[in-house]
Structures are given as C-alpha cells and as structure tokens.
Amino acid sequence: MAVYKIFPLKDATIYSFYPYMNTGIDPIIEVGNLNVNINPLPQVFRYLIEFDQAQINDVVDNIVGSQQFSSSLKNYIANAQGVIFDTNLEIYPISSSWNNGSGTYLDQPFTTNGCSWSARTYSGSGGENWQTIPSFGTNATASYSGSNTAGGGTWYTGSGDPNHPNIEVTQSFTLRSDKDLNAPVTDIVKVWYSGSKGLSPFTIENNGFIVKWEDSIEFNKADAIQPIMQFYSVDTNTIYPPVLEFKWDDQSFNPGDLPEIATTDLYVALDSNPGVFYSQSINRFRLNVRPDFPTRTFKTSSIDTQNFYLNSGSHYAIKDLDTNEFIVDFDPQFTKISCDSQSNYFDVYMNGLQPERYYTILVKTTISGSTIVMDDQYYFKIVNG
C-alpha cells in the first residue's frame, strides 16, 4: 500500500506548574490550559515528540523513492474536555535537542532525569535548560515572558525563510469535531530530509515536534478557556501509539487483455494471503474477480478460469478486526488498487500495523453508478518478528 508509518523515538509532556517534572514514559501525552485555585497563573502543558531521522531518510530513499509524498503527524485521542470554542493546536519543529527521561506524571518524588518545562536534558547539576530570551537561535522562538514560568521548549517559526512558510502547522478543533490529531507536516519532514542530506541551504535539525495550544489559549485566566486534550503516547499499552504517516500514489494500471467487470453481481477473492505476516514484511495482495452469474456461453474450458479486473477508481481499506476501526481508510489518492495483465493488486507494508492483532481488508469499487464495498472475510494477522 502507499501508506507507510513509523513510530516515535520518544515523547513527553512538559508542565508549567511542575517545571522540573519529567514524564518521558507516561502512557499519555497532553496539551492543556488549566486554571487552578492554588495558583494565580493557569497551568499550561505541551508535549514533545520525535521520530528517528534515519528511519525518515530510509522511507524517502528506499520506499517512496522518486514519488511525491505527503506526511502527517497522527496522535489518537484518549480524552478531551473543555474544547467548547473553535481553537487551534499548533505544531512546530523543535529547535533544541532534548532528553526523554523515565518519569511518569506526578511520580513521588518527581522524576527529573529528562526534559521538563524548565530543562531540556535533565534538572539539577550538569543539566541544560531550555534557552530563554534573547538566545533562542536563528528563526526560533519560545513562549517565555516575565509573567510566565521560564522554559516550555523552543521551536522554529519559519518566518525567516519565505521558501518554507508551512513549517508552522495548525489543526482546528470545535466542540463536535473529531479530536484525533492529523496534522499535515510534509514541509517540515522535507526540510529535515533535505537538511540531513545537505540538499538545501535552509536546514533545521530534526529534534521532533512541539504541540501546543495557540497563544490566545495558553495562560488564559478565563474560566471558560480550559481545553485539555490527552493523546496516547508511544508508551501506551493500547493499539493507538502516535505515528508519522507517509502517503504516496503508487498506482500502476495496465490490465492488458483482461476484461473489465461490468456487473454489480460480482465475486472478489483475495489471493496471495497466507494469513500471517511478520511486522516488517511487505505483501502484494492480488484479487480474483469474476461475475457471480456469468453469461451463459459455449466454451471448451471453465469460465471460472477467466479473471476480470476492477476499474482504476477502485480502492482498499484495512480495519482492526476487534475494534472495527479503520487503520487505513479508503483514500481516493493513496489507496488506489493497481492492475497488470494477471489481476488487480495492491501492496501492504505491515510495519504500520500493531503485532498480535487481526485485520480485515475491504475493497470498494464503482460500477454503473453503484458503489460496492466488499468485506468477504479477507482476514490476516501480524506477529512479532
């Protein structure tokens, strides 16, 4: 499939109210603005998340290749509250390196061996704090002011280079909108890639993303402005860890002498499916397509040996069998089904699927104005290996 996912190298939440607390292995990462009675200033929290640059380079060089791709930062919501206005989450590339640490929220005593609101490496002797005014670095900024706790990360704004305006990314949320984060970070990923390869004079080092509420939300003292969104972290015990998702159009469509299926009464079987795959494998699934009720004709061979093809507007999707949630949804650009002279086919990269779980494949096509979705127990399992 033309969807490839990589998982984070590290992630952590930083809290202004607990400036030295590390949460590097907490199962939750979160953003919020919380007014508490014991402090005149709101408590603000942001999270940091980083993906391995070597993995990014490998995907671009050896999997996507010469194709144009898009990238998305995807975080899955665990809990949301207080999102009652139209508000924006902001996603920026971090401008300084940071240490993950091994703490969880409200450890007793606090774990301080990693990043926090104040520290980017660790708190205490020998540790390094986040830079503050006036030394953020070229094209970088932060949120420190005299009235707020010093720190909170530093990040690139992109405002110093007109060729890369989209390294400032936002996603809007409303009261009833989907609360999963699905932020388009293609330009950031491309800048990281070109910088690591020495291909561009505009270079920023990959230190990951910082995710925060927009400035009008953070440190707002109004009781009505207290949005909190909690997402699953890389240390979750669920099937919802964050991912950096790559998508590209890999469709090739050359059916040769195969006839196109023209009836909505059709049978589609999934071929090349051993049923069990290792998490690092790549499999090409093929489709056997034929009419359910073929036209009566005189032949010297079985009509069931004749394969047909689905048109080029056909797509596939992948669902988790237990939760019934789409892991890869139908996408008119990135989940197209290909075809050669043998049959329709599509490739699936198993690395983006959680091991020790069962999945099912769905196929969608449109014939004579009717949209048909087929889910005929196309099951498979991912195992560790």
N, C-alpha and C positions, 0 to 999 in steps of 0.2 A: 504494500500500500504506500501511497505517497504521503504518509503521516509517520513521523519518527519522533520519539520522545526520549528525553534524558532527564534524570532525577538530580536533585540538588547535591552539591558537595557539602553544603552547610546552610543553616538558617538559625535565626534567633530573634527574639523580640527585645526591644530596649524601652525602659520605662523612666519617665522624668521623675516620678515620685520615689523611685528606688534607683538612684543614679549609679549605684555600684553593683546592682544585682545582675547576674548572668543567667540566661535561660536557654543555653545552647542545645540542650537535649529535651526540651519540653515538647510534648506532642502537639501543642497549639502555638501558632504564631498569630499576632493580632495587631489591629490598628484601632485607636480609640481616643476620645476626649471625654474624660470623666470628672465631674465636679464632686468633690468630697468635702464634708463639713470640717474635717480636721486640718484642712489646708486652704488658704485663700486662693491659691492657684490651681487650675484644673490639672489633673493627671493626664499626660499625653503619652501614648505608646505607638511605636512604629516597629516595623520588622525589616530585617536584612536577610537576603537570600542570594546565594552564589552557586553558579554552575561551572563545572570544570572546563577551562578554555581548550585543553587538549581534546576533550570529547566534542566540543563545538567544532573545532577545526576538522576532526575526523568525519563528522557528519557532512560538513560543507564540501570537503575534498573528495571523500570516498563513497558517499551515499547519494547526496543531492547532485554532486558533480557540476555540470555546466548549466543546470536548470535554475531558473529564478525561483526563490523560495520566500516564504513568509514565516515569521516566528512569533509565538505567543507565550507569554508567561501565564500559566494556569494554576490557580490555587482554589481549593474546594472548600466551601463554607461549612463550618461546624455549627456556628451560632451567630446570629445578628440581632442587634437591638438598637433602638433609638434612631434608625435611619428613616426619619419622617419628612425630610426635605430632599430636594434634588441636590445631591452632593457628589463631589469628585474625589476619587483616590488618585494620588499622584505617584508615578513610578519613575525613578531616576537611576542612572548608573552611579554607583558609589565611587568616590574619588580617593579613598584610602583603603588600604588592606585592613582586615580585622580578624580576630581570633574567635572561633566558635564557642569554646568553653564547654563545660559539662554540667551546667546548672539547670534547675527547673524553677518554675515560678514559686516564690515565697519559701524556698529552702530555709530551714532553720539549723544553723545560721546560713545567711545568704552565701551562695557560691559566687566567688569573684574572680575565677580563673579564666575568664573570657570577656568578650565585648559586653558593654553596658551603655547606659545613656552617657556616662562620663568617659569611659575607657573604650578604646578600640582594640586593645590587645588584652590587658587584664588590669585590675585595680591593685594598687599598692606599689611597693618599691620595685622599680625597674619596668613597670607597666607604662604604656603610652596612651595618652588621652586623645580624643578627637580634637582636631585643630579648631580654634575659635578665631574670632576677629583679631587681626586683619589677614590671617595667613591661611586661607582656605586653599589656595593654589589657583592656577590658571583655569578660567571658565568654571570654577567650582564655587559652591556656596554652602550655607547651613542655616539653621534657624535660631542661632543664639542671639539673644538681646539682653539688655541689662535686667529686664524683669523676669526672665525665664532661666531655668537651670542650664548651665553651660553644657554643651555637648549635643547629643541627639543625632550624630552622624554628619558626614559631609558628602556632597554629591555634585556631579556635573550638571550644569544647566543647558549647555549647548549654545547659549546666547552669543558666545564669542566666535562662532563659526556658522555663517549663513548656509553652508552646504549640508549641514546636518541638524536642521531645526527639530526633527522628530525624535531626538533623544530625550525630549520631555514628553512623557506619555501620561494620559489620564483615562480613567474609566468612570462613567457616571452611574450613580445608583439612585433609585427612587424607592418609595415605600413598598411598592409591589414588584419591583424588578427582580430578575434573577440575581442572587447575591454571590455567585461564583465569580472569581476574578479571571478574566480572559483578556489580557492586555496585549495589544499589538506592539511588539518590541523589536521588529525586524531591523530598523535602522540602528538601534543600539548594538544588536548582535553583529551586524555587518561592520560597524565601526570597530568593535572588539576584534573581529576576524582580520580585517584589513590591517589594523594596528599590529596584531601579533605576527603578521606575515610581512610587515614593512611595505605594504602596498599603498599607503596613503599618508600624506603629511599630517593629517588630522588623526591623532592617535590618543586613545584613552585605554588604560589598563583595565582588564576585567576584574573588578572587585565585587561584582554582583549588583543587585538592585536594592534600593531602599524604597519601601512602600509606606506612604503616609497620607493622612487626610490633607486636603487643601488648606492653605494658610488661614482662611476665614473660619475654619472649623477648629483647628488646633489652638489651645489656650483660650478658647471662647468660654466666658463665665456664665453665659445664659443657661438656665436650667433645661431649656428645650433643645440645646445643642450638645447632646451627649451620645453621638453614634459610636457603636463598638461593633467591629466585625472580627470574628475569630475564624481562622482557617486551620486546616490540618497541616502539620509540619512534616518534614522528611522523617521525623522520628515517630510518626503516628503508627498505631497498630491496626489501622484501617486500610482500605484499598484506595485511599484518596490522598496520597502524598503529592506535593507540588511537582509540576513538570515544566520543562521548556520544550515546547512543541514546534517541530518543523513540518511545513507542508509544501508540497510542490506538485505540479501537474506531470504525471509520468505516463499518461495515456498514449498508447500506440494502437492504431486501428487499421488493420489490413486483413479483412476476412477472406480474401482470395475468392475461391469458388463456393464458399459456404453460403447457403440460402439464409435470408433473414426470416426470423419467426414473425408471422403476421397475424397470428390468432391470440386472443386473450386466454384461451384454454390451452395452457402450456404446462409442461413439466420441466423443472430445472433441478438437476442433481449436482452436488458439489463433489468434484473429483480431486485427486491428489490431497486427500485429507487422512493422514494416518491417525488423527485423533489426539495425539500427544506431541507437544513440542517443547524443546528446551528454550529458556528465556532469551538466549542470544541467537536463535535460529531465524532464518528468513524462508518463508514458504510461498510458492506460487500455487494458488488455488485455481483450478480450472472448472468450467461449467459445462455440463452436458445438457443441451437444450433441445427439446423436440415438442411437437404438438401433442396434447393429451388425446385428441381424437383426430388422427391423421386422415386425410382424404383417401378414400378407397381407390386403389390403383393396382394394376397388374405388374408385379416385379418378380425378378428371379432371386432377390435377396431380401432380408428382413428390413422393413422400413425403420426399425429401431436402431439400425446402424448408421443412419443418416443424422449427422449433427447439424443443428441450426445455430444462428447467433442472435444475441440481443443487440439492439441498436446502440449507437455510440453515446446516447443520452442515458445509459444505464449506470447505476451506482451500487455500492455496497455499504454496509454499516456493521459494526461489531457491538454486541451487548454483553454485559456481565449476566450470566445465567441466573445467579442468585438474587441480585438486586434489581434486575430488569432495567438497568441504566445503560445508556449509550456510552461506550468507551470511545468509539469512533462513530460519529453521527454521519448520516448521508450529507455529502457536500457536493454541490454541482461542479466544483472546480477540482477538488483534491481527492475525491474517492471515485473517480471515473473507472469503469471497467474497460479493459483493453480487449483486443481481439487479434488473432492471427489465423492462418489457414486451418489450424487444428480446432480452435474453440475460443470462447471468451476466457479471460483470465485476469487476475489481479494478484499483487504481491503484498504480503503482510510481514512487517518487522515485529517480531514477538517481544522485543525488549521493552516496549511501552506498555505491556500488559503484566498485571501482577501475577507472580507464580502461585501455583497450587490453587488455581481457580479455573472454573469452566466458563467458556464463552460460546456465543452463538453468532452466526453470520446471517445477515439479512441482505436480500437483493431487491432492488427497486428498478422498474423499467416502465416506460410509457408506450402503449401500443394502441393505435387507432383512437387516440384521445383518452384512453383509460390508463390510470396509474395503478400499477400492480406491485405489491410488496410480498415477497416470498420468504417464508421462515419455516423451512421444512426440516427442522432438527439438524441444522448444519452445526454440530457441536464440536468443540475441541478443548483441550486442557493445556495449560502452561505449567511446566515443572522446573524446579531449580536445576541448573546445570550449566 
